[in-house]
Amino acid sequence: MVMRAATDSKKLQAVIAATEAAEIKIYEEIGAREGKLKTVAVAKEDVDFLAAQFDIPANIADRTLRLHGGDFNGTVAALLGATP
């Protein structure tokens, strides 16, 4: 019984370690993606226009523009629910 508990404990530790490693990888990928988004140039006028026309906060308009590579038309299509 003691041997099985030790084996189960080792398996559990391995699963926990694998889960933590996967979580770290996910956060690293998120950080890399956010870093890339910061480098996308967006015009303030585009952000302001989208925020006003779609009645959304400016930070959402900005992020949506960045997610679409600064492509205004693609962003509008996405906000309208169309496929760009």
C-alpha positions in Angstrom: 0.0 0.0 0.0 2.8 2.4 0.9 4.5 1.6 -2.4 1.4 2.4 -4.4 1.0 5.7 -2.5 4.5 6.7 -3.4 4.0 5.8 -7.0 0.7 7.8 -7.1 2.5 10.7 -5.5 5.2 10.6 -8.1 2.7 10.5 -10.9 0.8 13.4 -9.4 4.0 15.4 -9.1 4.8 14.7 -12.7 1.3 15.8 -13.8 1.6 19.0 -11.8 5.0 19.7 -13.3 3.7 19.2 -16.8 0.7 21.4 -16.1 2.9 24.2 -14.7 5.2 23.9 -17.7 2.2 24.1 -20.1 0.9 27.1 -18.3 4.2 28.9 -18.4 4.4 28.3 -22.2 0.9 29.7 -22.6 1.8 32.9 -20.7 5.0 33.2 -22.7 3.0 33.0 -25.9 0.5 35.5 -24.7 3.3 37.9 -23.7 5.0 37.5 -27.2 1.6 38.1 -28.9 1.0 41.2 -26.8 4.5 42.5 -27.6 3.8 42.1 -31.3 0.5 43.9 -31.0 2.2 46.9 -29.4 4.4 47.2 -32.5 1.4 47.5 -34.9 0.9 51.1 -35.9 -2.6 52.4 -35.7 -3.9 55.9 -36.5 -5.5 57.7 -33.6 -8.1 59.0 -36.0 -9.1 55.4 -36.9 -9.4 54.5 -33.2 -11.5 57.5 -32.5 -13.7 56.9 -35.5 -14.3 53.2 -34.7 -15.0 54.0 -31.1 -17.6 56.6 -32.0 -19.3 54.8 -34.8 -19.5 51.4 -33.1 -20.1 52.8 -29.6 -17.1 50.9 -28.1 -14.4 52.0 -25.8 -11.3 53.4 -27.5 -9.1 50.6 -26.0 -11.3 48.0 -27.7 -11.2 49.9 -31.0 -7.4 50.1 -30.7 -6.9 46.5 -29.9 -9.2 45.3 -32.7 -7.3 47.5 -35.1 -4.0 46.0 -33.9 -5.4 42.5 -34.1 -6.2 43.2 -37.8 -2.7 44.5 -38.4 -3.9 48.1 -38.6 -6.1 47.3 -41.5 -9.1 49.7 -41.1 -11.4 47.9 -43.6 -10.6 44.5 -42.1 -11.4 45.9 -38.7 -14.7 47.4 -39.8 -15.6 44.1 -41.4 -14.8 42.2 -38.2 -16.8 44.6 -36.1 -19.7 44.2 -38.4 -19.4 40.4 -38.2 -18.4 40.0 -41.8 -15.5 37.9 -42.9 -12.7 40.2 -44.2 
